[in-house]
Amino acid sequence: MEVKVVLLTGGSSGIGAATAHLLASAGMKVYAGSRRGTIDRPQDGIVPVVLDVNDRSGTEAVVAQIVKAEGHLDAVICNAGNGIFGPVEGTLEEEARAQFETTYFGSLKTIQACLPVFRKQQFGRIITVTSVMAILQLPYQGFYSSAKAALLSLSQSLSMELKGTGIECCSVLPGDVATGFTAARKINKAGSDPASPYKERMEKNLKKIEHDELGGMAPEVIGHAILKQLQRKHMAVRIIPRLDYKLVGLLVRILPAKTVLSVVSSLYN
């Protein structure tokens, strides 16, 4: 079967908007969901919809709306997410939960809303946008890394559960991407404490992260990787776009964890 109708979360800007434009240009109809229900640069083939992934009933209603209008839904791309910055020590429980609520549980709710449709069709594609930080953690972004790692694990477990159903899962692990995510990153209460014992190292860390992100790849690189997977007969279970980040992923797998953490710490801590 061919992917023609796609639901995309976090579709208003950045990776989401870039992906929506590329998919629409390839002939797919993309329902681009976001809390504000808009998209950068409107285009034929893209239907902006109001979608808050934290609202289960609202998400289910959007899926039902798409199926009613199109007769089917072929793929879902879980891209909505957020980011907090700060040390593990002193982070409030509600701050940690907020990180997981959208990035992990929001994706879970979206996937669960789509699965009955895919199962009935005996076809469906599920793509989760995680991060290289799911496999390579950085200091002061422990909760972001944890949420992305949890999403990666969920996708891989689900891919085994759905074996033989015609439904496939793929996780896309971007590296540094130049988007509005950098400016939208939230610094938690502990991270903004001027008396924090981590203050000097956090400032160095954040400066480097922002530099790397702003000089990172264009969001279209991730969009092309997603499009390629949707056009394949069978999706890969996990992909890391761009050769340098693929190399990072390889090194993380083959080097001792202590060596990896030592190198990362010297660069970011």
C-alpha positions in Angstrom: 0.0 0.0 0.0 1.1 3.6 -0.6 1.2 6.4 1.9 -1.2 9.1 0.8 -2.7 10.6 4.0 -0.5 11.6 7.0 -1.1 13.0 10.4 1.9 15.0 11.7 2.1 16.5 15.2 4.2 19.5 16.0 3.6 20.7 12.5 3.5 24.5 12.8 7.2 25.2 12.4 10.7 23.7 12.4 11.1 20.0 11.6 7.4 19.6 11.5 6.7 22.3 9.0 9.6 21.4 6.8 8.5 17.7 6.8 4.9 18.7 5.9 6.0 20.8 2.9 8.2 18.0 1.6 5.5 15.3 2.0 2.9 17.6 0.4 5.3 18.3 -2.5 5.6 14.5 -3.0 1.9 14.2 -3.4 0.8 13.3 0.1 -2.0 15.0 2.0 -0.7 16.1 5.4 -2.8 17.1 8.4 -0.3 19.2 10.3 -1.4 19.3 13.9 -0.3 21.9 16.5 -1.7 23.7 19.4 -2.2 26.9 17.4 -3.5 25.1 14.3 -1.3 27.0 11.8 1.8 26.3 9.7 4.7 28.3 8.3 4.1 29.0 4.6 0.7 27.5 3.8 0.8 25.1 0.8 -1.6 22.9 -1.2 -1.8 19.5 0.3 -1.3 20.7 3.9 -4.3 21.0 6.2 -3.4 22.7 9.5 -5.5 21.4 12.4 -5.7 22.3 16.1 -4.2 19.4 18.0 -2.9 19.3 21.6 -1.2 15.9 22.0 -1.7 16.2 25.8 -5.5 16.0 25.1 -6.4 12.3 24.5 -10.0 12.9 23.5 -9.0 15.8 21.2 -6.4 13.7 19.5 -8.9 10.9 19.0 -11.3 13.4 17.5 -8.8 14.7 15.0 -8.0 11.1 13.9 -11.7 10.4 13.5 -12.1 13.7 11.5 -9.3 12.6 9.1 -10.7 9.2 8.5 -14.2 10.6 7.9 -12.8 13.1 5.4 -10.3 10.8 3.6 -11.6 7.3 4.2 -8.2 6.2 5.6 -5.1 7.4 7.4 -1.9 5.8 6.3 0.8 7.3 8.6 1.4 9.3 11.7 4.5 11.3 12.5 5.0 12.0 16.2 7.1 15.2 16.2 5.6 17.3 19.0 8.0 17.9 21.8 9.5 20.4 24.3 12.8 20.9 26.1 13.9 21.9 29.6 17.5 22.7 30.7 19.0 22.4 34.1 20.7 20.1 36.6 19.0 17.0 37.9 19.7 18.2 41.4 16.9 20.7 42.4 14.7 20.0 39.4 11.0 20.0 40.5 8.9 16.9 39.9 6.4 19.0 38.0 9.2 20.3 35.7 10.3 16.8 34.9 6.8 15.6 34.4 6.1 18.5 31.9 9.1 17.3 29.8 7.7 13.8 29.6 4.0 14.8 29.2 4.4 16.2 25.7 7.4 14.4 24.3 6.6 10.9 25.6 3.0 10.7 26.7 1.8 13.0 24.0 3.3 10.7 21.4 1.9 7.6 23.2 -1.6 9.1 23.1 -1.3 9.9 19.4 0.0 6.5 18.5 -2.8 4.8 20.5 -5.4 7.0 18.7 -4.1 5.8 15.3 -3.5 2.1 16.0 -7.2 1.0 15.7 -7.4 2.6 12.3 -4.2 1.1 11.1 -5.2 -2.4 12.4 -8.5 -2.2 10.7 -6.7 -1.3 7.4 -4.0 -3.8 8.0 -1.6 -1.1 7.1 0.0 1.9 8.8 3.3 3.7 9.3 4.3 5.1 12.7 7.3 7.5 12.8 8.6 9.0 16.0 11.0 11.9 16.0 13.4 11.3 18.9 17.0 12.5 19.1 20.6 11.5 19.0 20.4 12.5 22.7 18.3 9.4 23.2 21.5 7.4 22.9 24.1 10.0 23.8 23.2 12.0 26.9 24.4 15.5 27.6 24.8 17.1 31.1 21.9 19.5 32.1 19.6 18.0 29.6 19.0 14.7 31.4 15.2 14.9 31.3 15.1 15.7 27.6 17.4 12.8 26.9 15.4 10.5 29.2 12.1 11.4 27.5 13.6 10.9 24.0 15.2 7.6 25.1 11.8 6.4 26.5 10.2 7.3 23.1 12.8 5.4 21.2 12.4 2.3 23.4 8.6 2.5 23.1 8.8 2.6 19.3 11.2 -0.4 19.1 9.0 -2.5 21.5 5.9 -1.6 19.5 7.6 -2.6 16.3 7.9 -6.1 17.6 4.4 -6.2 19.0 3.0 -5.2 15.6 5.0 -7.8 13.6 2.8 -9.4 10.9 0.1 -6.8 11.1 1.1 -4.5 8.2 1.9 -1.7 10.6 5.5 -0.6 10.9 7.5 1.7 13.3 10.5 3.8 12.6 12.4 6.2 15.0 14.3 9.1 13.5 17.2 10.5 15.6 18.1 14.0 14.5 21.3 15.7 15.7 21.7 19.4 15.9 19.0 21.2 13.8 18.6 24.9 13.3 15.0 25.6 14.4 13.1 27.8 16.8 13.5 25.0 19.4 16.7 26.7 20.6 14.9 29.9 21.5 11.9 28.0 23.0 14.0 25.9 25.4 13.0 26.4 29.0 15.5 26.8 31.8 14.1 25.2 34.9 14.1 26.8 38.4 17.3 25.1 39.5 19.0 26.0 36.2 18.3 29.7 36.6 19.4 29.8 40.3 22.3 32.3 40.5 23.5 30.5 43.6 23.6 27.1 41.9 26.9 25.2 42.4 26.5 24.3 38.7 26.2 27.9 37.4 29.5 28.3 35.7 29.4 24.9 34.0 25.8 25.3 33.0 26.5 28.6 31.3 29.4 27.0 29.3 27.2 24.1 28.4 24.2 26.1 27.2 26.5 28.4 25.2 27.9 25.4 23.3 24.6 23.7 22.8 23.0 26.9 21.4 26.0 27.4 19.1 25.8 23.9 17.8 22.1 24.0 17.3 22.0 27.4 15.5 24.8 26.1 13.2 23.1 22.7 12.8 21.5 21.1 9.7 18.4 22.5 8.1 15.2 20.9 9.2 14.6 19.8 5.6 17.4 17.2 6.1 15.1 15.4 8.7 12.1 15.9 6.5 13.8 14.2 3.6 14.8 11.3 5.8 11.2 10.9 6.9 9.9 11.1 3.4 12.3 8.4 2.3 11.1 6.1 4.9 7.4 6.6 4.0 8.2 5.9 0.4 10.0 2.6 1.1 8.3 -0.8 0.9 9.5 -1.4 4.4 10.7 1.2 6.9 13.9 0.9 8.9 13.4 0.5 12.6 15.8 3.3 13.5 17.6 5.9 11.4 20.1 8.7 12.2 20.2 11.3 9.4 23.6 12.6 8.1 26.9 10.7 8.1 28.6 12.5 11.0 25.8 11.7 13.4 25.7 8.1 12.1 29.3 7.9 13.2 28.5 9.3 16.6 25.8 6.6 17.0 28.3 3.9 16.0 30.9 5.1 18.4 28.4 5.2 21.3 27.6 1.5 20.6 31.2 0.3 20.4 33.1 2.4 22.9 32.9 1.8 26.7 30.3 3.9 28.4 32.9 5.4 30.7 34.9 6.6 27.7 31.9 8.1 26.0 30.8 10.0 29.1 34.3 11.2 29.7 34.6 12.7 26.2 31.1 14.3 26.3 31.8 15.7 29.8 35.0 17.3 28.6 33.2 19.0 25.8 30.0 20.1 27.5 30.8 20.2 31.2 
